[in-house]
Amino acid sequence: MSISFDHTIIVAKNSSDSAAFFRELFALPEAPSWGPFVNVQLTDGALVQFAEPPFEMLTHSYLSTPGEPVP
């Protein structure tokens, strides 16, 4: 079975500036954002989501999506 990384959330003092810095650093295009998140989409489709405090969550948040079993 394959597993793909879906997203992670980073709490930042300024989510817009942090996302812009991340995009510039890795030469990534802007991505649609929603709710409390400013999103950066990686080339494989995974999202790095920046949110400003107060934002309640676990100290780490990762989501993986299992794929089809490999024969």
QUIJO-V627206 format. One record per backbone hydrogen bond with DSSP energy under -0.5 kcal/mol. CO is the residue of the C=O (numbers start at 1). NH is the residue of the N-H. If there is no record, write none. Layout:
co:CO nh:NH
co:CO nh:NH
This chain:
co:2 nh:67
co:4 nh:65
co:6 nh:47
co:7 nh:63
co:8 nh:49
co:10 nh:12
co:10 nh:51
co:14 nh:18
co:15 nh:19
co:16 nh:20
co:17 nh:21
co:18 nh:22
co:19 nh:23
co:20 nh:24
co:21 nh:25
co:22 nh:26
co:23 nh:27
co:23 nh:28
co:24 nh:27
co:29 nh:41
co:34 nh:37
co:37 nh:39
co:38 nh:50
co:39 nh:31
co:40 nh:42
co:40 nh:48
co:42 nh:45
co:46 nh:42
co:47 nh:8
co:47 nh:49
co:48 nh:40
co:48 nh:50
co:49 nh:10
co:50 nh:38
co:51 nh:12
co:55 nh:57
co:61 nh:9
co:63 nh:6
co:63 nh:7
co:64 nh:66
co:65 nh:4
co:68 nh:2
